[in-house]
């Protein structure tokens, strides 16, 4: 799959990009619980190192 950076215009195969998945862990009564909120994966361009989302992170709030 080809991806294009919206900042610098770099186009490359999806394997050339880095991916960052953010999550938060909570400690409740000495047990670790994951955050229930869904977070989209952040794609990082190998050329300009800017991060961007493949999908709108606010889509659920907009009702789309």
PLY file of the C-alpha trace (Angstrom):
ply
format ascii 1.0
element vertex 64
property float x
property float y
property float z
element edge 63
property int vertex1
property int vertex2
end_header
0.00 0.00 0.00
1.35 3.45 -0.91
1.14 6.36 1.53
1.67 10.07 0.94
2.80 12.53 3.61
0.44 15.52 3.77
3.30 17.77 4.95
6.22 17.18 2.58
4.55 15.13 -0.16
6.83 12.10 0.24
5.25 9.00 -1.29
6.37 5.55 -0.36
5.39 2.04 0.54
3.69 1.64 3.91
6.73 -0.31 5.17
8.91 2.81 4.81
6.86 4.76 7.38
7.03 4.42 11.16
3.91 3.86 13.24
3.17 5.06 16.76
0.34 3.73 18.86
-0.32 5.66 22.05
-2.01 4.05 25.01
-2.48 4.93 28.66
-2.41 2.40 31.47
-4.09 2.98 34.81
-3.19 1.31 38.10
-6.36 0.48 40.03
-6.11 -1.54 43.24
-2.63 -2.76 42.25
-3.93 -4.01 38.88
-3.15 -2.48 35.50
-6.13 -1.49 33.39
-6.04 -0.16 29.84
-7.68 3.09 28.91
-11.03 2.51 27.21
-10.65 5.37 24.72
-9.66 4.34 21.20
-6.74 6.19 19.67
-5.86 6.06 15.98
-2.39 5.04 14.89
-0.03 7.93 14.16
1.98 7.50 10.94
5.43 9.15 10.95
7.01 10.24 7.66
10.58 8.96 7.18
11.59 12.13 5.31
10.24 15.08 7.36
9.49 13.11 10.60
6.04 14.73 10.89
3.22 12.57 12.23
-0.23 12.30 10.67
-3.34 10.18 11.03
-4.76 7.98 8.28
-8.24 8.63 9.63
-9.86 11.56 11.43
-9.30 11.05 15.19
-12.51 13.01 15.88
-14.80 11.06 13.52
-16.82 9.58 16.39
-17.57 13.05 17.76
-18.76 14.27 14.37
-21.09 11.30 13.96
-19.42 10.07 10.78
0 1
1 2
2 3
3 4
4 5
5 6
6 7
7 8
8 9
9 10
10 11
11 12
12 13
13 14
14 15
15 16
16 17
17 18
18 19
19 20
20 21
21 22
22 23
23 24
24 25
25 26
26 27
27 28
28 29
29 30
30 31
31 32
32 33
33 34
34 35
35 36
36 37
37 38
38 39
39 40
40 41
41 42
42 43
43 44
44 45
45 46
46 47
47 48
48 49
49 50
50 51
51 52
52 53
53 54
54 55
55 56
56 57
57 58
58 59
59 60
60 61
61 62
62 63
